[in-house]
Amino acid sequence: MSEQSVVEDGLRLLEPHFVIHHQVPGRHFSGKQLWLDAVVQPKDVGMWKNKQAALGIEFKDTLRYEQNYDTHDYTKWLAQCVDYSHTKWEGFGYLYIFAYGGLVQRIGGRCDGPEQDRLDWFLPHLMAQLGIGELKVVPYHGLSFLLNGHHRVWSVSKGVEEGKRYHLKRTFGSR
């Protein structure tokens, strides 16, 4: 499966619920031009706190990563998401970026014992502070946008969840 196939499959699942913008250009604070795989906006904003909510998505072919596991691949993906969360996207501004396919389980899943539990808790919280979440399939909820590892912003099964309370606007500086 190619990364393009992963993108198409993921967006096909979101299309009934979201307007999809492909290959969105943006300007990183360093001045470098970047491209984001997709930005999605809810088709029905009635339940969303932010009526202009937009969520950035970065896709990776995680099957390829699993077959050729290298810590470098995952940390590079996380660093790319950090760069993207500090990029002003054309027409959208700064966005939360959601890594498609479960970045945390792929990084954290390499540990054993209590270290695993601490990493599984710490990493998604750190990522959320950096403006990064995950877009992955969650048991009983289906495809879900997650922040802090367990806060479902939106899921296929329940629709808008934490998106009712979260403004989803990036903040910088003092928190």
Number of C-alpha atoms within 10 A of each C-alpha: 9 12 14 13 11 18 19 12 11 18 19 12 13 18 14 12 15 18 16 19 14 15 12 16 17 22 18 18 12 9 9 9 13 16 17 20 16 20 23 19 19 22 12 12 16 11 15 22 16 16 13 13 19 23 21 25 28 21 21 21 16 21 14 12 14 11 8 10 13 11 13 9 15 18 13 11 17 18 12 15 25 17 17 28 21 23 24 18 22 12 9 15 14 24 24 27 31 29 24 23 21 19 23 21 15 15 19 19 13 10 13 9 7 9 12 16 13 12 17 19 16 15 18 23 18 15 21 18 17 19 25 25 33 27 25 20 17 17 8 10 15 14 21 26 29 25 24 19 21 15 14 23 21 21 22 18 12 12 16 22 17 20 20 15 13 13 14 20 15 14 12 9 4 4 5
